[in-house]
Amino acid sequence: MTALAQIIAQFPAVGLVLGGVVGLLGGSFLNVVIGRLPAIALDDSLQERWPRALISPASHCPACEQPIRARHNVPVIGYLLLRARCHDCAAPIPLRYPMVELTGGLLGVATVWALGFTLPALALGVFVLSLLALAVIDLDHQILPDQIVLPMLWLGLVVNAFSLLTAPADAILGAATGFAALTAIRLAYLKVRGVEGMGQGDAKLAAMVGAWLGLQAVMTSLLLAFVIGTLVACTAIALKRMTSDQRMPFGPAIAAGAFAAAMGVNFY
């Protein structure tokens, strides 16, 4: 047992703190992904430069295009030091940036809380951070980029080839079932209503969830997603924030359901 493992075994809170720090750093990177990936996904010329277009140029202010100083790139603390404004042009920095970082930190703590400071926790942390990125992108642009979903789907199958989160056969069956279930619902809705009620990205996301968590968890995820989606839609309609014929992104509901299932929520 390494010295770090011994410390964490004696003081579990250290593992939670480390998980939170890794999550904060992951959230900081997600802000780059969330900000740049939608444009890449929708622009053929940028896709030719993928994935270099995601990390180049370096982080900069979108208003004045001045590079962000290293000390201001520290998650959350940089935002506080800048007082929510660009150092060079004083343009306001959206609150979403520290919120994504804080959420990443909380996800890191949650995964260590659920699985300990272990390799499966690291794998699960990568998965839930990808869910966070997809949820925010879908809310902003109503797309679930293949550049995240498909690599994560295959990575889930590879991770579970070593049974880190579930058995290999369960991962394969979960991916197939998740994709088939939402594809069937999408096609049935299209046939009955004559319009698309759900994008193909939702079915791919369900497959990704199944690949990481297995059959039972993906079914729980989808059940929770439909409950969450229905409650949010009904509330938004009641508050007149949307109309009954307006399309609502379903990716965030799937992500929320998948996180709950990953944390141990189970109806079966």
C-alpha positions as CSV (number, residue, x, y, z in Angstrom):
1,M,0.0,0.0,0.0
2,T,1.4,3.4,-1.0
3,A,1.8,6.2,1.4
4,L,-1.1,8.1,-0.1
5,A,-3.3,5.0,0.1
6,Q,-2.4,4.6,3.8
7,I,-3.2,8.3,4.5
8,I,-6.6,8.0,2.8
9,A,-7.3,4.7,4.6
10,Q,-6.6,6.4,7.9
11,F,-8.3,9.7,7.0
12,P,-11.1,9.1,4.5
13,A,-11.8,12.9,4.3
14,V,-8.5,13.3,2.4
15,G,-9.8,11.1,-0.4
16,L,-13.0,13.2,-0.6
17,V,-10.9,16.4,-0.8
18,L,-8.7,14.9,-3.5
19,G,-11.8,13.8,-5.4
20,G,-13.2,17.3,-5.1
21,V,-10.0,18.9,-6.4
22,V,-9.8,16.6,-9.4
23,G,-13.5,17.3,-10.0
24,L,-12.8,21.1,-9.9
25,L,-10.0,20.7,-12.4
26,G,-12.2,18.6,-14.6
27,G,-15.0,21.2,-14.4
28,S,-12.5,23.8,-15.5
29,F,-11.7,21.8,-18.6
30,L,-15.4,21.2,-19.2
31,N,-15.9,24.9,-19.6
32,V,-13.6,24.8,-22.6
33,V,-15.4,21.8,-24.0
34,I,-18.8,23.4,-23.4
35,G,-17.7,26.6,-25.0
36,R,-16.0,25.3,-28.1
37,L,-17.4,21.9,-29.0
38,P,-20.8,22.9,-30.2
39,A,-19.2,25.2,-32.9
40,I,-16.9,22.3,-33.9
41,A,-19.8,19.8,-34.1
42,L,-21.7,22.2,-36.4
43,D,-18.8,23.4,-38.6
44,D,-17.2,21.0,-41.1
45,S,-14.0,23.1,-41.4
46,L,-13.5,22.9,-37.6
47,Q,-14.2,19.2,-37.6
48,E,-11.2,18.7,-39.9
49,R,-9.1,20.2,-37.1
50,W,-10.7,18.1,-34.3
51,P,-9.5,17.6,-31.6
52,R,-6.8,20.2,-32.0
53,A,-9.5,22.9,-32.4
54,L,-10.7,22.1,-28.9
55,I,-7.5,23.1,-27.2
56,S,-6.1,25.7,-29.6
57,P,-6.0,28.6,-29.2
58,A,-5.3,28.8,-25.4
59,S,-8.0,30.0,-23.1
60,H,-8.9,33.7,-23.8
61,C,-11.6,36.2,-23.2
62,P,-14.3,35.9,-25.9
63,A,-14.8,39.7,-25.8
64,C,-11.3,41.1,-26.1
65,E,-9.5,37.8,-27.1
66,Q,-6.7,38.5,-24.6
67,P,-5.2,35.3,-23.1
68,I,-6.3,34.4,-19.6
69,R,-3.5,34.5,-17.0
70,A,-2.5,31.3,-15.2
71,R,-3.6,32.6,-11.8
72,H,-7.0,33.4,-13.2
73,N,-7.4,29.9,-14.5
74,V,-7.6,28.4,-11.0
75,P,-11.1,26.9,-10.7
76,V,-13.6,29.2,-8.9
77,I,-10.8,31.2,-7.2
78,G,-9.9,32.8,-10.5
79,Y,-13.5,33.9,-10.9
80,L,-13.5,35.4,-7.4
81,L,-10.1,37.2,-7.9
82,L,-11.4,38.7,-11.1
83,R,-14.7,39.7,-9.5
84,A,-16.6,38.2,-12.4
85,R,-15.0,40.5,-14.9
86,C,-12.2,40.2,-17.5
87,H,-8.9,41.5,-16.3
88,D,-8.3,43.3,-19.6
89,C,-11.6,44.6,-20.9
90,A,-13.9,44.3,-17.8
91,A,-16.4,42.3,-19.8
92,P,-18.7,40.3,-17.4
93,I,-17.8,36.6,-16.9
94,P,-20.9,34.4,-16.9
95,L,-21.7,32.8,-13.6
96,R,-22.0,29.5,-15.4
97,Y,-18.2,29.1,-15.4
98,P,-17.7,28.7,-11.7
99,M,-21.0,26.8,-11.4
100,V,-19.7,24.2,-13.8
101,E,-16.4,24.0,-11.9
102,L,-18.2,23.7,-8.5
103,T,-20.5,21.0,-9.9
104,G,-17.5,19.1,-11.2
105,G,-16.0,19.3,-7.7
106,L,-19.2,18.0,-6.1
107,L,-19.3,15.1,-8.6
108,G,-15.7,14.3,-7.7
109,V,-16.6,14.2,-4.0
110,A,-19.8,12.1,-4.8
111,T,-17.8,9.4,-6.7
112,V,-15.2,9.0,-4.0
113,W,-18.0,8.9,-1.4
114,A,-19.7,6.1,-3.4
115,L,-16.7,4.0,-4.3
116,G,-13.8,5.2,-2.2
117,F,-10.6,6.6,-3.6
118,T,-10.3,3.7,-6.1
119,L,-9.8,3.1,-9.8
120,P,-13.5,2.4,-10.3
121,A,-14.2,5.8,-8.7
122,L,-11.8,7.5,-11.2
123,A,-13.6,5.7,-14.1
124,L,-17.0,6.8,-12.7
125,G,-15.7,10.3,-12.3
126,V,-14.8,10.5,-16.0
127,F,-18.3,9.3,-16.8
128,V,-20.2,11.7,-14.7
129,L,-18.1,14.7,-15.8
130,S,-19.0,13.8,-19.4
131,L,-22.6,13.7,-18.4
132,L,-22.3,17.2,-17.1
133,A,-20.7,18.5,-20.3
134,L,-23.4,16.9,-22.4
135,A,-26.2,18.2,-20.2
136,V,-25.1,21.8,-20.4
137,I,-24.4,21.6,-24.2
138,D,-27.9,20.1,-24.8
139,L,-29.5,22.9,-22.7
140,D,-27.6,25.5,-24.7
141,H,-27.8,24.1,-28.2
142,Q,-30.1,21.1,-28.2
143,I,-27.3,18.8,-29.5
144,L,-25.4,15.9,-28.0
145,P,-22.1,15.9,-29.9
146,D,-20.9,12.6,-31.3
147,Q,-17.4,13.9,-30.4
148,I,-18.2,13.1,-26.7
149,V,-20.9,10.5,-26.9
150,L,-19.3,7.9,-29.2
151,P,-15.8,7.9,-27.7
152,M,-17.4,7.7,-24.2
153,L,-19.6,4.8,-25.3
154,W,-16.6,2.8,-26.5
155,L,-14.5,3.8,-23.5
156,G,-17.3,2.5,-21.2
157,L,-17.2,-0.9,-23.0
158,V,-13.4,-0.9,-22.6
159,V,-13.5,0.1,-18.9
160,N,-16.0,-2.7,-18.3
161,A,-14.0,-5.2,-20.2
162,F,-12.1,-5.2,-16.9
163,S,-15.3,-5.2,-14.9
164,L,-14.5,-1.9,-13.2
165,L,-18.2,-0.9,-12.9
166,T,-20.2,-3.8,-14.3
167,A,-19.6,-7.1,-16.1
168,P,-18.6,-7.0,-19.8
169,A,-21.7,-8.8,-21.0
170,D,-23.9,-6.5,-18.9
171,A,-22.2,-3.4,-20.4
172,I,-22.9,-4.7,-23.9
173,L,-26.5,-5.6,-23.2
174,G,-27.0,-2.2,-21.4
175,A,-25.7,-0.3,-24.4
176,A,-27.8,-2.2,-26.9
177,T,-30.9,-2.0,-24.7
178,G,-30.5,1.8,-24.1
179,F,-30.1,2.5,-27.8
180,A,-33.0,0.2,-28.8
181,A,-35.4,1.6,-26.2
182,L,-35.1,5.2,-27.1
183,T,-34.9,4.5,-30.8
184,A,-38.2,2.6,-30.6
185,I,-39.8,5.5,-28.7
186,R,-38.5,8.0,-31.2
187,L,-39.8,6.0,-34.2
188,A,-43.2,5.4,-32.5
189,Y,-43.6,9.1,-31.8
190,L,-42.6,10.0,-35.3
191,K,-45.1,7.6,-36.8
192,V,-48.0,8.7,-34.5
193,R,-47.4,12.5,-34.5
194,G,-45.5,12.9,-37.8
195,V,-42.8,15.0,-36.2
196,E,-39.5,14.2,-34.5
197,G,-40.0,14.2,-30.7
198,M,-36.6,13.0,-29.8
199,G,-33.2,13.3,-31.4
200,Q,-30.9,10.5,-32.4
201,G,-28.4,11.8,-29.9
202,D,-30.7,10.8,-27.0
203,A,-30.6,7.2,-28.1
204,K,-26.8,7.3,-28.5
205,L,-26.5,8.8,-25.0
206,A,-28.7,6.0,-23.6
207,A,-26.3,3.5,-25.2
208,M,-23.4,5.3,-23.6
209,V,-25.1,5.1,-20.2
210,G,-25.7,1.4,-20.7
211,A,-22.1,0.8,-21.7
212,W,-20.9,2.3,-18.5
213,L,-23.5,1.2,-16.0
214,G,-25.1,-1.9,-17.4
215,L,-28.7,-3.1,-18.2
216,Q,-30.4,-2.6,-14.8
217,A,-28.9,0.9,-14.3
218,V,-29.7,2.1,-17.8
219,M,-33.4,1.1,-17.3
220,T,-33.4,3.0,-14.0
221,S,-31.7,6.0,-15.7
222,L,-34.4,6.1,-18.4
223,L,-37.3,5.7,-16.0
224,L,-35.9,8.6,-13.9
225,A,-35.2,10.6,-17.0
226,F,-38.9,10.4,-18.2
227,V,-40.1,11.3,-14.7
228,I,-37.7,14.3,-14.4
229,G,-38.4,15.4,-18.0
230,T,-42.2,15.3,-17.4
231,L,-42.0,17.2,-14.2
232,V,-39.7,19.9,-15.7
233,A,-41.9,20.3,-18.8
234,C,-45.1,20.5,-16.8
235,T,-43.6,23.1,-14.5
236,A,-42.2,25.1,-17.4
237,I,-45.6,25.1,-19.1
238,A,-47.4,26.0,-15.9
239,L,-45.1,29.0,-15.4
240,K,-45.5,29.9,-19.1
241,R,-41.7,29.4,-19.8
242,M,-42.5,27.1,-22.7
243,T,-45.5,26.0,-24.7
244,S,-46.9,22.5,-25.0
245,D,-45.7,22.1,-28.6
246,Q,-42.2,23.4,-27.8
247,R,-39.3,20.8,-27.8
248,M,-37.4,20.4,-24.6
249,P,-33.8,18.9,-24.6
250,F,-34.0,15.4,-23.1
251,G,-30.2,15.0,-22.6
252,P,-30.1,16.7,-19.2
253,A,-32.9,14.5,-17.8
254,I,-31.0,11.4,-19.1
255,A,-27.8,12.7,-17.5
256,A,-29.6,13.3,-14.1
257,G,-31.1,9.8,-14.2
258,A,-27.8,8.2,-15.0
259,F,-26.0,10.0,-12.2
260,A,-28.7,8.9,-9.7
261,A,-28.4,5.3,-11.0
262,A,-24.6,5.5,-10.8
263,M,-24.9,6.6,-7.1
264,G,-27.0,3.5,-6.3
265,V,-30.6,4.5,-7.0
266,N,-32.3,1.2,-8.0
267,F,-36.0,0.3,-8.6
268,Y,-35.5,-3.4,-9.5
